[in-house]
Amino acid sequence: MPARKTRFSLERVVYLLISIGFLITALSAVSSHWWFLELFSHFRIQYVLIGSLLIPILSWRKAFIPALTVLTVTAIHAASIWPYLHTPNVLATVEDQPIRIMFANVYYKQTDFRQLTTVITDYDPDIIVFAEIQEEPFSQLAADFEEQYSFSTHADGIGAYDLSAIAKTEPETVATTYFVPNNPSIYLRFTHQGRDFSILGIHAFSPMNAQYAAQRDENLVKAIEYVGAVSEPSLLVGDFNITQFSPKFDELIADSGMHESQRLFGVQPSWPTHLPSLMRIPIDHILYSDGIVLQNRFLGLPTGSDHLPVIVDISVTDQESAVQ
């Protein structure tokens, strides 16, 4: 009899912990004021998967209150994922040859670029923005592709926050901006078939503490303001170190006029590559303004980094973007 009581009490403790855990994730879905709590908001897909497994088990064990708690919180997370599952079937069509743009976060301690070289060769982007490649290895990489990519630029950042780019054609304008100290952003303005467009590449600080979280947010706010102020259609590409499931993400782009490219093509989790796809989170983003028509968005093959590259095919037009 005592053994049965112990087992019953242990079950109740487990149910209580499950309920508390899911309630914490629910708080992260509605509050972005505390940086640590906001970290829990990025794993909504995983919460839905875990909740879908727990609900029938808890119901079978007649733990109805924990089951109802998990069901409610799972529904909250599922509502945030739904817009990325219910994607439009029809995209705007254009006759122009698309421009292929790739963003690749390459681990800053990486020394073997054979996989990256293969990815660049296979996908053949017109413009590539790199995060984390330090100056010396970038110079060698740019030299290897010099015949194909006539333009290259590099900006120094602290630690892993160097930023660089290569392109098949020379941009009309090149500018390096530091929205926060020691963290560069690269602005490139091109002319394609008589139409101007621009790209701003960024790598926001990882929110490892309150200070870095605040600097990440400041970087993102200023970057979005920057692309919002230019007259030409624009893209904001980079490792944002935030997912679209964070309540802060909606705040960042609410009044910007920018569109999240995954709304058209579904969730594409890019990090970390050592985990299965369902366990990854989408922190590498491409936002675009009206005048940019998105024809395709996908994740590239591994480059040897802990991030997968993000690739888009775009056209520059006078029409509004497909997603408002």
C-alpha positions as MATLAB code, in Angstrom:
seq = 'MPARKTRFSLERVVYLLISIGFLITALSAVSSHWWFLELFSHFRIQYVLIGSLLIPILSWRKAFIPALTVLTVTAIHAASIWPYLHTPNVLATVEDQPIRIMFANVYYKQTDFRQLTTVITDYDPDIIVFAEIQEEPFSQLAADFEEQYSFSTHADGIGAYDLSAIAKTEPETVATTYFVPNNPSIYLRFTHQGRDFSILGIHAFSPMNAQYAAQRDENLVKAIEYVGAVSEPSLLVGDFNITQFSPKFDELIADSGMHESQRLFGVQPSWPTHLPSLMRIPIDHILYSDGIVLQNRFLGLPTGSDHLPVIVDISVTDQESAVQ';
ca = [
       0.000    0.000    0.000;
       2.730    2.585    0.798;
       4.365    1.786   -2.549;
       1.098    2.596   -4.366;
       0.844    5.924   -2.531;
       4.408    6.800   -3.456;
       3.793    5.968   -7.104;
       0.533    7.944   -7.100;
       2.248   10.953   -5.495;
       5.082   10.779   -8.018;
       2.564   10.789  -10.857;
       0.901   13.878   -9.445;
       4.266   15.653   -9.206;
       4.986   14.782  -12.849;
       1.572   16.094  -13.934;
       2.155   19.290  -11.952;
       5.580   19.817  -13.565;
       4.123   19.240  -17.039;
       1.361   21.771  -16.372;
       3.801   24.369  -15.024;
       6.160   23.822  -17.946;
       3.414   24.384  -20.505;
       2.088   27.420  -18.628;
       5.572   28.975  -18.796;
       5.592   28.506  -22.570;
       2.187   30.176  -22.716;
       3.585   33.202  -20.857;
       6.417   33.412  -23.372;
       3.857   33.585  -26.162;
       2.301   36.796  -24.865;
       5.128   38.557  -23.037;
       8.360   39.891  -24.501;
       9.452   42.157  -21.649;
      11.861   39.738  -19.980;
      14.601   38.471  -22.298;
      14.869   35.067  -20.601;
      11.152   34.356  -20.871;
      11.197   35.413  -24.524;
      13.687   32.607  -25.272;
      10.908   30.065  -24.645;
       8.772   31.542  -27.437;
      10.953   30.231  -30.267;
      10.042   26.554  -29.861;
       6.331   26.620  -30.672;
       6.543   23.820  -33.239;
       8.216   21.599  -30.685;
       5.587   22.498  -28.046;
       2.803   21.531  -30.447;
       4.480   18.206  -31.195;
       5.090   17.429  -27.522;
       1.586   18.566  -26.552;
       0.044   16.368  -29.239;
       1.789   13.385  -27.680;
       1.017   14.296  -24.057;
      -2.711   15.074  -24.372;
      -3.847   11.499  -25.162;
      -1.476   10.063  -22.549;
      -2.698   12.419  -19.816;
      -6.328   11.779  -20.796;
      -5.771    8.017  -20.678;
      -4.275    8.399  -17.196;
      -7.373   10.435  -16.206;
      -5.201   13.478  -15.448;
      -7.878   15.746  -16.914;
      -6.756   19.102  -15.496;
      -3.147   18.721  -16.762;
      -4.534   17.431  -20.084;
      -6.775   20.517  -20.396;
      -3.829   22.786  -19.520;
      -1.618   21.189  -22.150;
      -4.447   21.288  -24.705;
      -5.067   25.009  -24.130;
      -1.392   25.963  -24.344;
      -0.843   23.727  -27.391;
      -3.722   25.498  -29.132;
      -2.115   28.885  -28.390;
       1.142   27.772  -30.001;
      -0.637   26.106  -32.924;
      -2.439   29.373  -33.697;
       0.934   31.086  -34.182;
       2.176   28.347  -36.501;
      -1.012   28.179  -38.589;
      -0.287   31.164  -40.894;
       2.954   29.468  -41.965;
       1.210   26.172  -42.719;
      -1.702   27.737  -44.589;
       0.418   29.386  -47.274;
      -0.936   31.002  -50.468;
      -1.091   28.743  -53.504;
      -0.724   31.465  -56.117;
       2.217   33.845  -56.350;
       2.545   36.915  -58.502;
       4.104   36.076  -61.858;
       6.710   38.116  -63.660;
       8.547   37.680  -66.920;
      11.979   38.845  -65.767;
      14.797   36.412  -65.082;
      14.801   36.078  -61.275;
      17.653   37.302  -59.110;
      18.938   34.625  -56.736;
      20.095   35.814  -53.313;
      21.673   33.639  -50.640;
      22.373   34.319  -46.987;
      24.825   31.959  -45.322;
      25.928   32.039  -41.710;
      29.292   30.283  -41.831;
      30.630   29.249  -38.436;
      33.440   31.668  -37.607;
      35.855   28.932  -36.515;
      35.236   26.961  -39.697;
      38.383   26.406  -41.773;
      37.219   23.889  -44.368;
      35.133   25.631  -47.035;
      34.762   22.738  -49.474;
      31.079   22.213  -48.649;
      30.409   25.943  -48.878;
      32.199   26.112  -52.239;
      30.064   23.244  -53.542;
      26.852   24.933  -52.342;
      27.791   28.213  -54.039;
      28.641   26.407  -57.272;
      25.497   24.265  -57.269;
      22.971   27.012  -56.441;
      24.796   29.751  -58.387;
      23.380   32.789  -56.511;
      23.760   36.258  -58.006;
      24.379   37.843  -54.598;
      25.592   36.206  -51.386;
      25.724   37.710  -47.901;
      27.922   35.846  -45.412;
      27.920   36.067  -41.625;
      30.848   35.103  -39.395;
      33.569   34.584  -42.028;
      36.608   36.482  -40.819;
      38.641   38.673  -43.130;
      41.506   36.364  -44.104;
      39.438   33.282  -44.998;
      36.889   35.515  -46.733;
      39.621   37.052  -48.880;
      40.652   33.561  -49.967;
      37.046   32.550  -50.675;
      36.450   35.732  -52.693;
      39.644   35.107  -54.633;
      38.512   31.564  -55.458;
      35.291   32.967  -56.968;
      36.785   36.154  -58.396;
      36.085   35.182  -61.997;
      32.381   34.627  -61.296;
      31.824   37.245  -58.575;
      33.537   40.492  -59.530;
      32.426   42.331  -56.378;
      33.343   41.561  -52.779;
      33.271   43.465  -49.505;
      34.031   42.668  -45.869;
      33.245   44.431  -42.579;
      34.893   43.661  -39.243;
      32.822   42.836  -36.200;
      33.586   41.557  -32.743;
      34.189   37.794  -32.476;
      31.725   35.952  -34.703;
      30.087   39.114  -36.040;
      32.089   39.833  -39.201;
      29.884   40.361  -42.253;
      30.739   40.094  -45.939;
      29.220   39.810  -49.398;
      30.015   38.884  -52.979;
      28.029   39.627  -56.132;
      28.217   38.925  -59.851;
      27.669   42.608  -60.664;
      29.009   45.754  -59.047;
      26.469   47.501  -56.808;
      25.684   51.159  -57.401;
      26.138   51.878  -53.688;
      28.010   50.108  -50.894;
      27.831   51.213  -47.268;
      28.833   49.672  -43.948;
      26.785   50.768  -40.935;
      27.096   49.909  -37.239;
      23.623   50.098  -35.710;
      25.141   48.837  -32.453;
      28.840   48.860  -31.510;
      31.091   46.174  -33.001;
      28.345   44.726  -35.182;
      28.374   45.760  -38.859;
      25.562   45.785  -41.400;
      26.218   45.953  -45.136;
      23.981   47.906  -47.510;
      24.140   47.164  -51.243;
      22.064   48.927  -53.913;
      21.863   47.395  -57.386;
      20.233   48.224  -60.677;
      18.586   45.302  -62.466;
      16.913   45.751  -65.861;
      16.411   49.435  -65.208;
      15.003   49.022  -61.690;
      16.837   49.737  -58.440;
      16.680   47.439  -55.438;
      18.767   47.078  -52.304;
      19.865   44.506  -49.745;
      20.797   45.128  -46.135;
      22.694   42.253  -44.546;
      22.807   41.894  -40.753;
      23.798   39.478  -37.994;
      22.117   40.489  -34.735;
      23.723   39.564  -31.438;
      22.656   36.299  -29.855;
      20.460   37.014  -26.772;
      22.732   35.255  -24.288;
      22.028   37.843  -21.584;
      19.913   40.947  -21.044;
      22.483   43.281  -22.625;
      22.888   41.228  -25.797;
      19.116   40.775  -26.052;
      18.659   44.557  -25.866;
      21.383   45.098  -28.490;
      19.788   42.489  -30.737;
      16.475   44.315  -30.544;
      18.116   47.707  -31.138;
      19.976   46.334  -34.154;
      16.789   44.915  -35.652;
      14.755   48.069  -35.029;
      17.385   50.306  -36.629;
      17.918   47.921  -39.555;
      14.192   47.844  -40.299;
      14.034   51.633  -40.044;
      17.006   51.865  -42.411;
      15.448   49.767  -45.172;
      12.139   51.520  -44.589;
      13.781   54.858  -45.334;
      15.257   53.933  -48.720;
      13.270   54.787  -51.836;
      13.894   51.557  -53.760;
      12.401   48.093  -53.095;
      14.537   46.402  -50.488;
      15.373   43.183  -48.659;
      16.645   42.670  -45.131;
      18.591   39.415  -44.870;
      20.522   37.825  -42.069;
      20.729   35.896  -38.859;
      18.258   37.787  -36.671;
      18.753   35.471  -33.676;
      14.993   35.567  -33.186;
      12.164   33.538  -34.695;
       8.927   34.833  -36.139;
       7.185   33.121  -33.210;
       8.520   35.639  -30.695;
       6.039   38.362  -29.713;
       8.920   40.799  -30.239;
       9.145   39.849  -33.910;
       5.620   41.104  -34.588;
       6.431   44.319  -32.735;
       9.554   44.812  -34.855;
       7.886   44.582  -38.243;
       4.354   45.754  -37.347;
       4.697   49.227  -38.865;
       7.613   48.600  -41.208;
       5.798   47.567  -44.381;
       8.176   44.589  -44.625;
       6.946   41.040  -45.290;
       8.299   37.776  -43.860;
       9.243   35.430  -46.699;
       8.242   32.273  -44.814;
       4.608   33.381  -44.967;
       4.660   32.289  -48.620;
       6.710   29.121  -48.338;
       6.155   27.775  -44.825;
       8.442   27.432  -41.815;
      12.035   26.725  -42.854;
      14.079   26.051  -39.695;
      17.747   26.744  -40.357;
      19.484   26.204  -36.976;
      21.131   24.137  -35.552;
      22.025   21.681  -38.290;
      23.101   18.889  -35.937;
      19.463   18.408  -34.886;
      16.684   16.840  -36.990;
      14.586   19.328  -38.968;
      11.619   19.193  -36.565;
      13.880   20.206  -33.679;
      15.440   23.232  -35.424;
      14.240   26.826  -35.260;
      14.055   29.511  -38.001;
      16.393   32.342  -36.929;
      17.756   33.170  -40.407;
      15.350   35.501  -42.167;
      14.660   37.371  -45.367;
      12.215   40.260  -45.157;
      11.149   42.111  -48.287;
       9.265   45.286  -49.158;
       6.652   46.065  -51.772;
       8.192   46.073  -55.228;
       9.953   42.774  -54.500;
       8.167   39.705  -55.834;
       9.222   36.492  -54.165;
       9.275   33.573  -56.593;
      10.917   30.981  -54.370;
      12.419   30.498  -50.915;
      14.227   27.427  -49.675;
      17.019   26.165  -47.448;
      20.216   25.086  -49.151;
      22.317   22.031  -48.443;
      24.739   22.075  -45.474;
      27.820   24.262  -45.810;
      29.703   22.819  -42.834;
      28.177   25.461  -40.538;
      25.627   25.073  -37.753;
      23.215   27.062  -39.990;
      21.685   26.097  -43.309;
      21.836   28.782  -46.007;
      18.623   30.588  -46.967;
      18.034   31.185  -50.680;
      15.392   33.292  -52.431;
      14.581   33.980  -56.069;
      13.141   37.451  -56.533;
      12.057   39.907  -59.178;
      11.842   43.670  -58.923;
       8.563   45.110  -60.198;
       6.219   48.054  -59.874;
       3.472   45.861  -58.409;
       2.840   45.299  -54.715;
       4.170   42.216  -52.978;
       1.929   39.155  -52.807;
       1.618   39.145  -49.009;
       0.474   42.175  -47.062;
];
